[in-house]
Amino acid sequence: MLRQGLLIFALIITVLFMLLAYQHQRSQSAVRSVEHTRQVIAYINALRTYLLNLDNAVRQFSESQNPAVLDPDLICREASCPSASQLISLVGPDRVQADRLAPLPALQSALETGFGALQQAAAGGDATPPGRELGGFDKSAIEQIHRILIDTEREELNQLEMREAARTRGENLSSALVAGAGLWMGLALFGLYRETVRLIGAGIEAEQTIRQLSLRDPLTGLANRRFLEENERRLLANAKRSGKQLAVLAVDLDDFKAVNDVHGHAAGDAVLLAAARRMQQLLRESDVIARFGGDEFVIVLGQVEGAAAARDVAGRMVDSLCQPIPLDGGATARIGASVGIAMCCATGRETLSDLLAQADAALYDAKREGKHTFREAAAG
């Protein structure tokens, strides 16, 4: 009997240690997954910013014919600019993601080739002919790149949540085994049980971090694109049920790139935080503001009386963001905002994607008409 008891005791100890090792491995894996996702998302945003800087530089040159705007140091201040190939390597051996990202290197190469050709033409003093002012740049290519990067980011977060769900189920089973073993061993295994609970807590904390990362912008704490997508039905249903309208405002900060160029990225982050606070102060508690990345924001005004109310909010937002923003060290940043407005629900069949597309189109109209203003999308 003593020998059997010792064998049972040794078996329980072995199982507990194996369980602890397993839980420790899964907890560490969850933490690594969080960090990897942050790296991928950060690199996606860096690549998107770099490619959009290329596009913006070409468009500015087509308007001003000033070769200075084509300076590579203004496009990418890093020693090594982000690349689609590096993003594919960072994402890892996921075949679905690799297939999704496969067109990116060619698209990036085409944009960089067009940019290089435009630089050579500008250096030679050639004027950009009307109708070819984008120097080989294709707006549809930029939009395709943007969609690919957004889809990649969304898929990364989806896969991460699936892995976390599987890990949580495993932890629940492990917790049951630990509880049963604790009844057998009592105080002798109390220390091991406490350590197991600590590891489970670490896993839950990692899960909460992942959830927070998936629904919130890490810099400003605002909602993100995924939050709006998950709450689309509720926002549209509330507006229809109230008998009032819903407005979507696409907000893009004007002259924000100059803040990063002159004052540095830390100052740029401070300006984004200040801009986010100013916009929040102009909204009701029921309204939703989300950051889509870079200097792009989307605001959903639920239950507004009509387009006039949305225009009033947009006007006050433009006025507020045009005010100087103090920086550390006594410096001051000056930005502005262009706003596009889309109203819902004219047909009762609009989706959030439809409204975002309309608001983006109106935003581009505001940009073309001189910035620091707002425009409303035509009723569809």
Summary of the structure (lengths in Angstrom):
residues: 380
radius of gyration: 26.1
end to end distance: 83.9
largest distance: 97.2
contacts: 1172
relative contact order: 0.09
helix: 69%
strand: 11%
